[in-house]
Amino acid sequence: MRYLPLTPADRQDMLQRIGVSSIDQLFTDVPEAARLDGPVGLPAYQTELQVERALSKLAGENTAASSVPFFVGAGAYKHHVPATVDHLIQRSEFLTAYTPYQPEISQGTLQTLFEFQTQVALMTGMDVANASMYDGSTACAEAVLMAARVTKRKKAVLAGSLHPHYAETTRTSAKYLDIDIASTDPDPGGLSGIAEAIDDETACVVIQTPDVFGRLHDLTDISEKAHAHGALVIAVFTEPVSLGLVKSPGEMGADIAVGEGQGIGVGLNFGGPYVGLFACKNDRNFIRNLPGRLAGETVDADGRRGYVLTLSTREQHIRRDKATSNICTNSGLCALAFTIHMTLLGEKGLTTLAQLNHETACDLADRLGAIEGVDLLTDTFFNEFALRLTRPAADVVDALVDKGVLGGVPASRLYPGGGLDDVLIVAATETNTPEDLAAFETALREVLA
C-alpha cells in the first residue's frame, strides 16, 4: 500500500502559500514538447512471462558490447572484471553499507575507504586522495572549484582535448560561482594554445592525458609555466589503467589529479554508476579545501589500530556556506570494487595489464593505419587513438555495425559542428583478441573500399 501523507486540502494549501494555482504551474520551465499530456503508451496488463519476453525482444535489438568485437572508449572502457570482485562486493555488509554518517562504528567501510585512498594516491603519484567522488566529470569540476578557493582566483583554462562532457560539467558547476572558463580549440594533434592562455589571473589549467583523442602529454613544461604564474595544474584521466604504465600526474608536476575509476573493477554500465578519483599534493591549504571526505588511520586509547573520518567538509557535516561541495554519497560500492580489483592486481599486475592494453592498441593501430585512406592522427597513445577517414566517421561506424564490429566513437558525436566529422576515436583493451583485431581490419577495408 502506498503511503500518501498529504490530502488534497494539504496540497491546495501549499500551492496557495507559494502563489500558484495548480501543480502544472510548477513545471512551466519545462518545454511544452517535453511534457507528457497523458498516460505513457504501455499495454494495460501483461503477465510476468509476457513482460520478460517483450523486454528480451527489445534488448535483442541492441548490439551488446560482449557480443561482437568492441572498440568503443572515449571515457568508458571495457575491461575484464574478475568474478571475485562481484562476489565480494555482494556480501551483505558491503552491499547495504551507506555513507558513514556514524563513521567510527563503520570500521569496515572506513578501512576500505582508507585503502582506496592509498591506492589512488600511489597510482597518481600524489600525496593525498579523498574517499571517492561521483565520477570523473564531477571530480574534474570539483577540482576547478577547489583551485579557485585555494588561489582565490576566478579563471580556469581547459584544454580543448579535455573530454567535452567533463568540460561541460565543469562549466555548469562554475557558472553560479562566477568562475570564468576559457577553453582552447579541440585538437587531435596536440595542446596548441594552452600555454599562451595562462596568465597571472589564472587559477588553474586543466589538461587530460591520455586526452579524449588518446594522445599522451608530458605536463612538465606546462606545470612550470603555470606555477610561474601562480596557477595550479589539474591533470585529468579517463582511463585509470594507463597509470600502470605512463608517468604519473605527480611526477609531471600536477597539483591535483582527477579522473574516472570505472576501468578498474567497475563494469561498462553505459552511464554508471561510476567512481571519481581525486588526489592532490600534501599542502595544508589543499587538504582543507578538498571536496568530499578523507578517511584516516589512528589508534584508540588502548593502542589498537582504528579508522576515523578525519576530514569531511560536506554540507551534511559543517555549515552549508562553508562546505567545499554538496556530495551526498560516495559511490562507495564502486570504490570498493575498484579497491578489490586493485588489490587482486597489485602493482605488477596493473603494469602487466597496462602493457597488454598498449600492445593490443599498437597492433590495432598498425593494422588500421595501413589501410588506404586511413590516417593515424595520434602518434603517442596508450590504448586509444584517433583516425582520419575518407568518409564521415559516423557513417563508417554504422557500416561497421552491419558487419558485426563496434568500431569506435565518431568525434562528431562529442564535438557536433566542430569540423571533426571524419575523425574516429578507437580504443583497444585486453579484452580484444587477435581475431577481434583482424575482424576490425577486414571490416574497415571493406567499408572504405
Secondary structure, 3 states (H helix, E strand, C coil): CCCCCCCHHHHHHHHHHHCCCCHHHHHCCCCHHHCCCCCCCCCCCCCHHHHHHHHHHHHCCCCCCCCCCECCCCCCCCCCCCHHHHHHHCCHHHHCCCCCCCHHHCHHHHHHHHHHHHHHHHHHCCCEECCCECCHHHHHHHHHHHHHHHHCCCEEEECCCCCHHHHHHHHHHHHCCCCEEEECCCCCCCCCCCCCCCCCCCCEEEEECCCCCCECCCCHHHHHHHHHCCCEEEEEECCHHHHHCCCCCHHHCCCEEEEECCCCCCCCCCCCCCCEEEEECCCHHHHHCCCCEEEEEEECCCCCEEEEEEEECECCCCCHHHCCECCCCCCHHHHHHHHHHHHHHHHHHHHHHHHHHHHHHHHHHHHHHCCCCCEECCCCECCEEEEECCCCHHHHHHHHHHCCCECCEEHHHHCCCCCCCCEEEEECCCCCCHHHHHHHHHHHHHHHC
